[in-house]
Amino acid sequence: MTLLQTFLALTQSWRSVFAQQRTWLRAQRQALGALLVLGRATLSPILWTNRRQQHSWSGEYFLHSRARWSPQALFAPLLQEALRFCPGRLLGVAVDDTRLRKTGRAIPQAAYHRDPLSPPFHTNLMLGLRFLQASLLLPLHRSGPFSARAIPIRFEEVSTVKKPGKRAPPEAWKQYKEDCQRFNLSQRFVQTMAQLRTLLDEAGGPGKILVIAGDGSFCNRTVLATIPQRTILIARARKDARLCFAAPPGSRRVYGPQKFTPEQVRQDQSLPWETTKIFYGGKRRKVRYKEVPRVLWQRGARTRPLRAVASGEW
């Protein structure tokens, strides 16, 4: 089967996403043009790639402004096909936020963010849109001389809440504070975890354990308190987070009095280093780590038992 036939077979299931067949064909045509276009994948070069520059452009723009369809539903066929390459019980998904640079002043969702490419000694700002992306990790290295791959299964906009002006009434500031609590990145990540779990069940993987890996911005009380069932979250914690064990049975306390940090776990000479092999950078590499099971984080996870894993250089 050629790549074109595979692409058409995957997008064939998009028919149920769109209300009309012509809308589905237009979306399929634009998706193919976005893969073949040279340069920036904006709508104008895509139409030239499809040799539709002499046709009316109104319907092409109406696909994104008037037609009602769910962008996240387009990733469902990818997940269904990718499950064939994940034979194990665990299914890995990497989630992170990313930003797309914008220059137009008429984009209401655009805001200034920290530039991730700025040097460590000087923080730069960039105007752009913030998105939350989830990629499925395919362990292709287990079946042959291939490298592991990550394919996107979710890409949604998570814009920041606009701050009211200095002369705004108190009601606007009150609404702004409420919106910051409801529409922040952590709350959107919680919704994404639940939707990924539902999407996996519908794709035929209710017996698989969803393992989500994220960075330190998702290691907080909001996220750790709402992890879905049959889901494991791996997040990078602060090295000075105050951890503890549960209080001994019969005690009126919930948390043990002795506190420790992940950095102390890494430097503790009484805890032996363990070694394992993981696949990254194109080959299997040996890493060492320390593991402390069933720890509690009073300020972050309350009474949810966690597992602290400290890694070290080999």
Stockholm file with secondary structure:
# STOCKHOLM 1.0

chainA/1-314         MTLLQTFLALTQSWRSVFAQQRTWLRAQRQALGALLVLGRATLSPILWTNRRQQHSWSGEYFLHSRARWSPQALFAPLLQEALRFCPGRLLGVAVDDTRLRKTGRAIPQAAYHRDPLSPPFHTNLMLGLRFLQASLLLPLHRSGPFSARAIPIRFEEVSTVKKPGKRAPPEAWKQYKEDCQRFNLSQRFVQTMAQLRTLLDEAGGPGKILVIAGDGSFCNRTVLATIPQRTILIARARKDARLCFAAPPGSRRVYGPQKFTPEQVRQDQSLPWETTKIFYGGKRRKVRYKEVPRVLWQRGARTRPLRAVASGEW
#=GR chainA/1-314 SS CCHHHHHHHHHGGGGGTSSSHHHHHHHHHHHHHHHHCSSCCCHHHHHHHTTCTTSCSHHHHHHHHTCCCCGGGGGHHHHHHHGGGCCSSEEEEEEEEEEEECCCTTCTTCEEEECTTSCTTSCCEEEEEEEEEEEEEECGGGSSSCCCEEEEEEEEECCCCCCCCTTCCHHHHHHHHHHHHHSSHHHHHHHHHHHHHHHHHHTTCTTSEEEEEECGGGCSHHHHTTCCTTEEEEECCCTTCCBBCBCCTTCSCSBCSCCBCHHHHHHCTTSCCEEEEEEETTEEEEEEEEEEEEEBCTTTTTTCCEEEEEEECC
#=GC SS_cons         CCHHHHHHHHHGGGGGTSSSHHHHHHHHHHHHHHHHCSSCCCHHHHHHHTTCTTSCSHHHHHHHHTCCCCGGGGGHHHHHHHGGGCCSSEEEEEEEEEEEECCCTTCTTCEEEECTTSCTTSCCEEEEEEEEEEEEEECGGGSSSCCCEEEEEEEEECCCCCCCCTTCCHHHHHHHHHHHHHSSHHHHHHHHHHHHHHHHHHTTCTTSEEEEEECGGGCSHHHHTTCCTTEEEEECCCTTCCBBCBCCTTCSCSBCSCCBCHHHHHHCTTSCCEEEEEEETTEEEEEEEEEEEEEBCTTTTTTCCEEEEEEECC
//
